[in-house]
Amino acid sequence: MRKGKKYPDSMTFLEHLDDLRKRLFYSFLAIIFTIFPAWFFHEQIFEILAFPVNQYLPEGESLAFTKLTEPFMVYIKVSFLAAFFVISPFLFFQFWKFIAPGLYQKEKKYVFPFVFFTTVFFAAGGIFAYYVVFPFACRFFLGMGADFQPVIKMDEYFSLAIRVILGIALVFELPTLIFFLSRMGLITAKWMVKKFKYAVLAIFILAAIITPTPDPITQSIVAVPMLALYGLSILIAFISEKKRKEKAKESETEEDLAG
């Protein structure tokens, strides 16, 4: 694209597919190359990941496995998860590169803020899930089965952990998404306020899907921060919309003076 071009690039459907293939290929290579160093620390990483449940298990008890290949497969998945979080900035950058051809030149300058804030909120969501939501869920489940002998399979535990941690990490991307949608004029704070009651319903449904426990307390632990993020997103949309209108007004004034 020529420097100073104001309009989005024009790409055919096949060109978009080819670009998507390229972005996925780059992301795949990055994950593969990161998995290898992560593998050398797979036991330490899994020990960290297993801490939320290990701290509530009876003394002398630990996670178990019933298949010969189960530990090996779980350690590979653990290495993949670690690699995914480590290279998340690169993955978000690849996502930006995929959508960039459809953006105007002035919108493409947001690449670094986009990568930075998506990474920060993604990490914040994962940390919140690990330190708050998942330990609470582990304590709830083990408390319900306190009269029985716990035999928790490591693969089932990991599947549950990845669902909670990644699910909440992705939900925390809401403010960043709203910011860029509002900057592009695709969403407004007024519209978000108007749809607030539907957002509350959707948030609690999503919280019920993400959280492993059926009790309303655990779901509320997830839903309340999500509601706070929605409120923050409304504020972000309002400020972004205001700045966008001010810039548009300044541009019109400059054009009138130039004319």
C-alpha positions as CSV (number, residue, x, y, z in Angstrom):
1,M,0.0,0.0,0.0
2,R,1.3,3.5,-0.9
3,K,2.3,5.7,2.0
4,G,-0.5,8.1,2.9
5,K,-3.3,6.1,1.4
6,K,-6.5,6.8,3.3
7,Y,-8.6,3.8,2.2
8,P,-8.5,0.2,3.1
9,D,-6.7,-2.3,0.9
10,S,-8.8,-4.1,-1.5
11,M,-8.3,-7.9,-1.2
12,T,-10.3,-10.7,-2.9
13,F,-11.8,-13.6,-0.9
14,L,-9.0,-15.9,-2.0
15,E,-6.4,-13.4,-1.0
16,H,-8.0,-13.2,2.4
17,L,-7.9,-17.0,2.7
18,D,-4.3,-17.0,1.7
19,D,-3.4,-14.3,4.2
20,L,-5.3,-16.3,6.9
21,R,-3.3,-19.4,6.0
22,K,-0.1,-17.4,6.3
23,R,-1.0,-16.0,9.7
24,L,-2.0,-19.4,11.0
25,F,1.2,-20.9,9.7
26,Y,3.4,-18.2,11.4
27,S,1.4,-18.7,14.7
28,F,1.8,-22.5,14.4
29,L,5.6,-22.2,13.9
30,A,5.9,-19.8,16.8
31,I,4.1,-22.2,19.1
32,I,6.1,-25.2,18.0
33,F,9.4,-23.4,18.5
34,T,8.3,-22.2,22.0
35,I,7.0,-25.7,23.0
36,F,10.5,-27.2,22.9
37,P,12.1,-24.9,25.6
38,A,8.8,-25.1,27.6
39,W,9.1,-28.9,27.6
40,F,12.3,-28.7,29.7
41,F,10.2,-27.1,32.5
42,H,7.0,-29.2,32.0
43,E,7.2,-30.7,35.5
44,Q,7.6,-27.4,37.2
45,I,4.9,-25.8,35.0
46,F,2.5,-28.6,35.8
47,E,3.3,-28.4,39.5
48,I,2.4,-24.7,39.4
49,L,-0.8,-25.5,37.5
50,A,-1.7,-28.2,40.0
51,F,-1.2,-26.1,43.1
52,P,-4.9,-24.8,43.3
53,V,-6.1,-28.4,43.9
54,N,-3.0,-29.8,45.6
55,Q,-3.4,-27.3,48.5
56,Y,-6.8,-28.8,49.3
57,L,-6.1,-32.5,48.9
58,P,-5.7,-34.6,52.0
59,E,-2.1,-35.0,53.2
60,G,-0.2,-37.6,51.1
61,E,-2.7,-37.5,48.2
62,S,-1.9,-36.3,44.7
63,L,-3.2,-36.3,41.2
64,A,-3.4,-39.8,39.6
65,F,-3.4,-41.3,36.1
66,T,-5.0,-44.5,34.7
67,K,-3.3,-44.7,31.3
68,L,0.3,-45.4,30.6
69,T,0.6,-42.5,28.1
70,E,-1.4,-40.0,30.2
71,P,1.4,-38.2,31.9
72,F,3.3,-37.7,28.7
73,M,0.3,-36.3,26.8
74,V,-0.6,-34.0,29.7
75,Y,3.0,-32.7,29.8
76,I,2.8,-31.9,26.1
77,K,-0.5,-30.0,26.7
78,V,1.1,-28.2,29.6
79,S,4.0,-27.1,27.4
80,F,1.6,-26.0,24.7
81,L,-0.3,-23.9,27.3
82,A,2.9,-22.3,28.5
83,A,4.0,-21.6,24.9
84,F,0.6,-20.1,24.1
85,F,0.8,-17.6,27.0
86,V,4.5,-16.7,26.3
87,I,4.0,-15.9,22.6
88,S,0.5,-14.4,23.0
89,P,1.8,-10.9,21.9
90,F,3.0,-12.5,18.7
91,L,-0.3,-14.2,18.2
92,F,-2.3,-11.0,18.8
93,F,0.1,-9.3,16.3
94,Q,-0.7,-11.9,13.7
95,F,-4.4,-11.3,14.3
96,W,-3.9,-7.6,13.8
97,K,-2.0,-8.2,10.6
98,F,-4.9,-10.3,9.3
99,I,-7.5,-7.6,9.9
100,A,-5.3,-4.7,9.0
101,P,-6.0,-4.7,5.2
102,G,-9.6,-3.8,6.1
103,L,-8.7,-0.8,8.2
104,Y,-8.0,2.8,7.1
105,Q,-4.5,4.2,7.3
106,K,-5.3,6.2,10.4
107,E,-6.6,3.1,12.2
108,K,-3.5,1.0,11.5
109,K,-1.5,3.2,13.9
110,Y,-3.1,1.4,16.7
111,V,-1.2,-1.8,16.2
112,F,1.1,-1.4,19.2
113,P,-1.6,-0.3,21.6
114,F,-3.7,-3.3,20.4
115,V,-0.9,-5.8,20.9
116,F,0.0,-4.3,24.3
117,F,-3.5,-4.1,25.8
118,T,-4.7,-7.5,24.4
119,T,-1.6,-9.1,26.0
120,V,-2.1,-7.3,29.3
121,F,-5.8,-8.1,29.6
122,F,-5.2,-11.7,28.5
123,A,-2.5,-12.2,31.2
124,A,-4.7,-10.4,33.8
125,G,-7.6,-12.8,33.0
126,G,-5.4,-15.8,33.3
127,I,-3.9,-14.6,36.6
128,F,-7.4,-13.9,38.0
129,A,-8.6,-17.3,37.0
130,Y,-5.5,-19.0,38.6
131,Y,-5.5,-17.2,41.9
132,V,-9.2,-16.6,42.5
133,V,-11.7,-18.6,40.5
134,F,-10.0,-22.0,40.1
135,P,-8.8,-22.4,43.7
136,F,-12.4,-21.6,44.9
137,A,-13.8,-24.2,42.5
138,C,-11.3,-26.8,43.7
139,R,-12.1,-26.2,47.3
140,F,-15.9,-26.4,46.5
141,F,-15.6,-29.7,44.7
142,L,-13.3,-31.3,47.2
143,G,-15.6,-30.1,50.0
144,M,-18.6,-31.8,48.4
145,G,-16.6,-35.1,48.3
146,A,-15.0,-34.8,51.7
147,D,-16.5,-38.1,52.8
148,F,-14.9,-40.0,49.9
149,Q,-11.5,-40.9,48.8
150,P,-10.4,-38.4,46.0
151,V,-8.8,-39.9,42.9
152,I,-8.4,-37.0,40.5
153,K,-7.0,-37.9,37.1
154,M,-4.3,-35.4,35.8
155,D,-5.8,-35.2,32.3
156,E,-9.3,-34.4,33.6
157,Y,-7.9,-31.9,36.0
158,F,-5.8,-30.2,33.2
159,S,-8.8,-30.1,30.9
160,L,-10.8,-28.3,33.6
161,A,-8.0,-25.9,34.4
162,I,-7.5,-25.0,30.7
163,R,-11.2,-24.3,30.2
164,V,-11.4,-22.0,33.2
165,I,-8.1,-20.2,32.7
166,L,-8.3,-19.7,28.9
167,G,-12.0,-18.9,29.1
168,I,-11.6,-16.1,31.6
169,A,-8.4,-14.8,29.9
170,L,-10.4,-14.4,26.7
171,V,-13.3,-12.7,28.4
172,F,-10.9,-10.1,29.8
173,E,-10.2,-9.0,26.3
174,L,-13.6,-7.2,26.2
175,P,-12.3,-3.7,27.0
176,T,-9.7,-3.8,24.3
177,L,-12.3,-5.1,21.8
178,I,-14.7,-2.4,22.7
179,F,-12.1,0.3,22.4
180,F,-11.2,-0.5,18.9
181,L,-14.8,-1.1,17.8
182,S,-15.6,2.4,19.2
183,R,-12.6,4.0,17.5
184,M,-13.8,2.6,14.2
185,G,-17.3,3.9,14.9
186,L,-18.9,0.4,15.0
187,I,-20.2,0.7,18.5
188,T,-21.2,3.5,20.9
189,A,-21.5,3.9,24.6
190,K,-25.2,4.8,24.3
191,W,-25.8,1.5,22.5
192,M,-24.0,-0.5,25.2
193,V,-26.0,1.2,28.0
194,K,-29.2,0.5,26.1
195,K,-28.3,-3.2,25.8
196,F,-27.1,-3.5,29.4
197,K,-29.8,-5.8,30.6
198,Y,-29.1,-8.2,27.7
199,A,-25.4,-8.0,28.5
200,V,-26.1,-9.0,32.1
201,L,-28.0,-12.1,30.9
202,A,-25.2,-13.0,28.4
203,I,-22.5,-12.5,31.1
204,F,-24.2,-14.9,33.6
205,I,-24.8,-17.5,30.9
206,L,-21.1,-17.2,29.8
207,A,-20.0,-17.4,33.5
208,A,-22.1,-20.6,33.9
209,I,-20.3,-22.1,30.9
210,I,-16.8,-21.1,32.0
211,T,-17.1,-22.0,35.7
212,P,-17.0,-25.7,36.5
213,T,-19.3,-25.5,39.5
214,P,-23.1,-25.1,39.4
215,D,-23.3,-22.9,42.5
216,P,-24.2,-19.3,42.1
217,I,-21.3,-18.1,44.3
218,T,-18.6,-19.3,42.0
219,Q,-20.5,-18.1,39.0
220,S,-20.8,-14.7,40.6
221,I,-17.1,-14.6,41.2
222,V,-16.7,-14.7,37.5
223,A,-19.7,-12.7,36.5
224,V,-19.1,-9.7,38.8
225,P,-15.6,-8.9,37.2
226,M,-17.2,-9.4,33.8
227,L,-19.9,-6.8,34.7
228,A,-17.1,-4.5,35.9
229,L,-15.3,-5.0,32.6
230,Y,-18.5,-4.2,30.7
231,G,-18.9,-1.0,32.7
232,L,-15.2,-0.2,32.0
233,S,-15.9,-0.8,28.3
234,I,-18.8,1.6,28.4
235,L,-16.5,4.3,29.8
236,I,-13.8,3.4,27.3
237,A,-16.3,3.6,24.4
238,F,-17.6,7.0,25.7
239,I,-14.1,8.5,25.9
240,S,-13.1,7.0,22.5
241,E,-16.2,8.2,20.8
242,K,-15.7,11.7,22.2
243,K,-12.1,11.8,20.9
244,R,-13.2,10.5,17.6
245,K,-15.8,13.2,17.2
246,E,-13.3,15.9,18.2
247,K,-10.8,14.7,15.6
248,A,-13.5,14.6,13.0
249,K,-14.5,18.1,13.9
250,E,-10.9,19.4,13.7
251,S,-10.5,17.8,10.3
252,E,-13.6,19.5,9.0
253,T,-12.4,22.8,10.3
254,E,-9.0,22.3,8.7
255,E,-10.7,21.5,5.4
256,D,-12.9,24.6,5.6
257,L,-9.9,26.8,6.3
258,A,-8.0,25.1,3.4
259,G,-10.9,25.7,1.1
